[in-house]
Amino acid sequence: QEQLVESGGGLVQPGGSLRLSCVASGNSFSVSGMGWYRQVPGKERERVAVITAGPTTNYADSVKGRFAISRDNAKKTVYLQMNNLKPEDTGVYYCHREYPNPFIWGQGTPVTVSS
């Protein structure tokens, strides 16, 4: 069964940076579209960034200019570089395979931005 495993979350001060990683198993990573989502208690999970197999990228307005999604097909890994972090970036960050089916979620990695 294919899986996604995230890492890299933690506690960081406002203005700081973190890089999240998501390692995929299986053999379809290079043709997969991948996304990063985040969720806070009481709110719906929101998509933060997506990268296609092309690759092309797209970002939520709230993170444009601060976050960067990238991929390394040889390592079957997708990254989320987060700079100039703000308290409102706090949440659990999930990696997601957008396509092909079946859709797959990682277990999540928590990010807390606080002084």
Sequence and secondary structure as in RCSB ss.txt:
>XXXX:A:sequence
QEQLVESGGGLVQPGGSLRLSCVASGNSFSVSGMGWYRQVPGKERERVAVITAGPTTNYADSVKGRFAISRDNAK
KTVYLQMNNLKPEDTGVYYCHREYPNPFIWGQGTPVTVSS
>XXXX:A:secstr
   EEEE  EEE TT  EEEEEEE SS GGG EEEEEEE TTS  EEEEEE SS  EEE TTTTTTEEEEEEGGG
TEEEEEE S  GGG EEEEEEEEESSS EE   EEEEE  
